[in-house]
Amino acid sequence: MNPVLELRNLTVHYGPKRVVHDVGLALDAGQTLGLAGESGSGKSTVAMSVLRLLPKTATVQGEVLLDGEDVTAMSWGRLRAVRWASASVVFQGAMHSLNPVRRVGEQIAEPMRLHSTPGSVRDLLEQVELPAAKARAYPHELSGGQKQRVMIAMALACSPRLVIADEPTTALDVVVQAQVLALVKRLVAEQGLGLLMISHDLSVLAETCEDLAVMYRGEIVERGPTRAVIANPQHPHTAALTAAFPVIGDPAHRWTEPAECTRGASVHQESTRGPRVPPAEPLLRVRDLRVDYGRTRAVDGVDLEIGHGEIVALVGQSGSGKTTLARTIMGLRAPSSGQVIFDGAEVPRTGRALKAFRRQVQLVLQDPASALNPRHTVFTAVVEGLRVHGLTGDEEAQVSAAVERAELRPANLYLEALPHELSGGQQQRVVIAGALVLQPRLLVADEPVASLDASVRGEIVALLLRLRRELGLASLIITHDLGLAWQIADRVAVMHQGTIVEQGPVEQVLLTPSHDYTRALVRAVPQV
């Protein structure tokens, strides 16, 4: 019996550039294969070549066999019949893959109608554990996990033998990610699907896939049973991927030393020898903060402190109130009640005083590609803060210094670059440089490594720690990634339904959690 998918000597060029070289893979029905690698390794190109979804500039050589039939030789009519019915794709960004102006039930039904496939939307929603009533919802009315389940329902609509899942859990919080991975495993077991799952996160693949193939620079450099490959990697790139995602509880993955400037102590106080100076005020103190959206209370009675030079991780699921709390701390939203006190003084609500405060507290957004204007050079993006705050002096010198502090060196190689000319990690460094140019005392970083590759993630974590060490820069890291909290933070605050249910030193909160919700978060983390 033929494998459900077989690649023989697959090579792909974009113009003169070879991006995939001589790849061979086979996948049987009922088998789960993970394809790991960083951005640019060629893994998504391999996946999209299976159903000829590559752009017209791509040249494909070799064979792509679906149930023994070569996709590269199919007529367009035959290819249309094969798509959805023999093989389907769960794309990475569910929000971008769904039509925002059509109800999700109509979108699930569309491939069934095109292929005259019997069945009902209600049954498909039941398979992916969504209530039938969700068929009438529009995408914006669903959570990230629900949208991803709709994408899985669409992929299953025509009963394919092969499902390709391209980063299906990117940007999902840890609990929803665990639910989606459990759903995928159950569907594979019940329906005997062949599953090709693509990810840069080995913990996700370890949770889902029996076998693992690792791509590096367009080639398969390692292949074998997932647990064996992770436990005993033979290729240096596999070893680097394995080491890049922190294991909670492993001291080797704890990158931060105790804060040089802990809660309520200045850099100078902590670094000097001799008698310990009594603690001063924390840099930031939040007291009994409440924020309402109409009748909905998004933040409910929160107390939080951040010391000079301290890194605090604010963790919780999507919708827990983390971002609303951060926006209120920065003065971007007025609280309904309570106080935000910065350096001993309450944060002003309006006027020049609020503007002066915002210079000292800078935001680093989650998605650097969205945060940067695609038409603005690096210099224009970074200098904007200086001009908004009316700061004088040599602009080029200040911008160059900030860009080099963000580890884009030498700065003159980057100042005239546009965002699309930079990698994801370089774009994130530009966003950080835009914050550093104002010489802030507190960074608020919203999911700063969520969309980055394993190696780049480590570089950004190391950069944040170096900025703390050299500048005494405190950070509030907003994340649903408990591994990041273990890696970088001094303390963790766990947020659930608008309240902080637990906070304390990282080791205490993550290794011996006292609250049921924290224990549920820790259990949901996939293990490498």
Secondary structure, DSSP 8 states (H G I E B T S, - for coil): ---SEEEEEEEEEETTEEEEEEEEEEE-TT-EEEEE--TTSSHHHHHHHTTT-S-TTEEEEEEEEETTEEGGG--HHHHHHHBTTTEEEE-S-HHHHS-TTS-HHHHHHHHHHHTT----HHHHHHHTT--GGGGG--GGGS-HHHHHHHHHHHHHTT--SEEEEESTTTT--HHHHHHHHHHHHHHHHHHT-EEEEEES-HHHHHHH-SEEEEEETTEEEEEEEHHHHHHS--SHHHHHHHHHS--TT-GGG----S-SS-TT--HHHHHS-SS-------SEEEEEEEEEETTEEEEEEEEEEE-TT-EEEEE--TTSSHHHHHHHHTTSS--SEEEEEETTEE--SSHHHHHHHHHHEEEE-S-HHHHS-TTS-HHHHHHHHHHHTT--S-HHHHHHHHHHHTT--SGGGTTT--GGGS-HHHHHHHHHHHHHTT--SEEEEESTTTTS-HHHHHHHHHHHHHHHHHH--EEEEEES-HHHHHHH-SEEEEEETTEEEEEEEHHHHHHS--SHHHHHHHHHS---
